[in-house]
Amino acid sequence: MAARHRRWDLGFFLWAIPGFLLSLGFITVIGPPLLVAGAILLAWLYLRGPGWPADLGLLAGVGSMCLTIAVINAIGDGLDPTVWAIVGAALVAGSSLAFWWLRCRPRAG
């Protein structure tokens, strides 16, 4: 069982990639290729990738997209990045903490 865990230690980050692609695909002009790539990766991870709690990385991917939008707005003269930054930080922190708690808590018995 330890070898299985070592193989998928990065599973949380693997799940973040389709979260980022799918959420970015919904808000950009070049969305359809991103949506297709995200959906294919999501299906592959669902069928062959690590399961619970690693799939909480999907929310972290959405949060990282929000943080990327916040940085773009902060660098340019775009919209106020505060809302994007708060939502992104909450999603990344919340899903990371939930993953850590579920993965690292001591087993009963």
Secondary structure by P-SEA (a helix, b strand, c coil): caaaaaaccaaaaaaaaaaaaaaaaacccccaaaaaaaaaaaaaaacccccccccaaaaaaaaaaaaaaaaaaaacccccaaaaaaaaaaaaaaaaaaaaaaacccccc
